[in-house]
Amino acid sequence: MIDLYPTLGQAYRLKELFNDLWSMPDKVSAEAFLKQWCEEVEKSKISAFMKFVKTVRSHWSGILHFVETKITNGAPCYLTKFRDSCRRNSFTYAANRRCSSRPASATD
């Protein structure tokens, strides 16, 4: 299959190679690896990977920080979403409570 579709084989290799990033021992080696990987993607000219490289570059420092610390920003993001959800629900609850506390009209 890979012989019939060489781009597919190249895409698979790049995907598997990218996964090696997460096992890099330190920030310096991760950055060197990431630079080399991005260069390989640019040489391949696979459009989906080119878009992904733009995303990687825009999150470069966060990716390297994760490699170094193994800490993500997942918990703060979750807490922000939870807070916003609570706010929305409290406004909805207050609005419903105001509506339900009104006396029934003569037409009800």
N, C-alpha and C positions, 0 to 999 in steps of 0.2 A: 504494500500500500504506500509506504513512504517512498519507494522507488518511483511509483507512478505519479505521486504528488510531492515533489521535493520541497515546495513551500510549506506544506503540512509538516514534513519532517523537521524542517528548520524551526517552525513555530513551536513544535513539541519540545525540541531541544532547548530553545530559549526559555520556555515555561519551566522546564525542569531545572535549568541552570539558575533561574531566578530564585527558586526555592532554597538553593544553597546559601543565599544571603542570610537567612534566619539562624544559621549555625555558625556564622562568623565569630571568631573569638573576641574581637575588639572593634572599636569604631574605625580605626585606621585601615584595617584590612577590609572592613565592610565598605568603606568609602572607595577604596581602590577597586574592589570587586564590582561595586555598583557603576563606577565610571566605565569599566571595561564592558560590562553587560550593556550599558546604554550605547556604547560605540558599536557593539555587535548588532544591536537592534537597528541602529541607523544604517549600517551596511546592508542589512537584510531587506530594508524598505518594505516591511510588512506593515500595512497601514494601521491595523488594530494595535500592534505593538508600539508603533510610533506615537499613537495617542496615549498609550499607557506610559511611555517614557516621559511625555509632558506632565502627566499626573505625578509620576515619581519625582521629577525635578521640582514640582511645586511643593512636594511634601518631603523634600530631601532631608532637612534637619530633623524632622520628626521620625523618619525611618531610621536614621543613624542613631538617634536618641534611644529608640526602641531596641536596636541591636545592642547598644551599650548597657541599658538598664533593664530591659525586658518589661518595662512598664508602659502601658498604653494610656490614652486619654479616654478610654471607654467608660470608666466609672464617673468622671465628671460630666461626660456627655449624657450618661444615663440619668444622673441626678438633675441636670438641667431640664431634660425632657420630663422627668417626674414632677419637678416643681411647676413647669408650665402646664402640665396636665392637671395638677391640683388647683392651680389658679383658674383654669378654664372651668373645671367642675364646680369650684366654689361660686364663680359668677353665675353659672347655669343654675346651681342650687338656689342662690339668692334670688335670681330672677323668677324661678318657678315658685318659690315661697311667697314672693310679693304678689304674684298672679293668683295663687291659690288662697291667699288670706283676704282677698277682696270679697265683699259681700256679693252674693248671687243676685243677678239682676232679675227684674220681673219677668223677663222673657225666658229665663232658664227653666 
